[in-house]
């Protein structure tokens, strides 16, 4: 191998720099637009003042957030006995603090709505009533992140057990419950993937079916179809939070059953209940109660046309049920497309008294200008009003997008229109008489996400929280919520 002289290497480097220097000198800040592509190059400003990663210091912000919790460990048709004694769900209560590092933003009508909810919430345990809080959100809450922690806090203070609503076919890993299902069950959603022909989704905006949808006509008659089966099995999780792992009321929600369908329920392999589902197409429930948390419950369905299985409620006898309803990829703008005739009865059955809507993050990367942000906020406002119209006495809280970073010239920066989106969503939310909790500000605001990633509180996608980060964000929200309750409670 021929040896390369050192002076030749030096001359080569000088020559390369001589060629590149004019490009650096004349390079525009936004690069050269070549028509078919854009060519970016190092500019003088970047050469003399190279960009550095900006990170908002969140050390003091997260230092005071206490996420520790006191965990308390605890051939004839066969008809289930339904033998709960009605005692599962008592509150532990505890000290209430009016102090919080953040606040829920409210108009006067929003304050009234919140206080009306507090009146209901305060009496739930003592009156042995049951109410539901539904936590809708995008992938930030998927797998019961955030909701699981909020649920434990609320149920411990006000009463309640169980994870609440779970999907008929769960596709997101969750430590809160266990579920399996037959291959015949197909998932349909209102927010992405395979959709129903008629939007009878129910409160979870998703259903599962063991047959396709059939319209009975000259092409498909009931006699031309073959009977099919499918099964769904649900079970408690041993690693869930203490309140979620104990439940003794299991309710299956369904609609669109218009032809004979039989369901057989087994517990740990033994038949405990058989029933023919109601065939009027409306929303209905199949409720079973137990003296203690059941083991594996398998629901086996047989019929020629599947009804829509809208989900299962795993609950205690009374208290607050807090349900996680994650919608990967959703911007929260599909509620108006759901059929009210089957959605509202399900809301009523659940006794829905509070709805959390955690959205915005999936829209932020696609905003081109401020007009696009305003259009989104306006459309999102109509979704809030849709929820409120179906639940007129429910309190709605919107959790806006977190800080999110995009990579530009090797530097992670907050999306340009994210702060404006937060402000527009806040004003739109308040105008509906709902509350807005600013997750973006709670994290530390602009360019706080790199610090959350650095501290292991968010993932390397610079979008989603880690489990530890989700706990901290959830505690911040709960602190703001319980501070409002404490202020109201101390004056009433």
ABEGO torsion letter per residue (X at the ends): XBBBBAAAAAAAAAAAAAAAAAAAAABBAAEBBAGABBBBBBBAAAAABBBBBBBBBAAAAAAABBABBBBBBXXBBBBBAGABAGABGBBAEEBBBABBABBBBBBAAAAAAAAAAAAAAAAAAAAGBBBBBBBBBBAAABGGBGAAAAAAAAAAAAEEBEAEBBBABBABBBAABBBBBBAABBBBBAAEEBBBABBBAEAAGBBBBABBBBBBBAABBAAABBBBBBBBBBBBBAABBAAAABBABBBBBBBGBABBBBBBBBBGGBBABBBBBBAAGBBBBBBBBBABBBBBBBBBBBEABBBBBAEBBBBBABEBBBBBBBBBGBAGAAAAABBAAAAAAAAAAAGBABBBBBBGAAAAAABABAAAAAAAAAAAAAAAAAAAAABAABBBBBBBBBBBBBBBGGBBBBBAAAAAAAAAAAAAAAAAGBBBBBAAAAAGEBGAAAAAAAAGABBAAGABBBAAAAAAAAAAAAAAAAAAAAAAAAAX
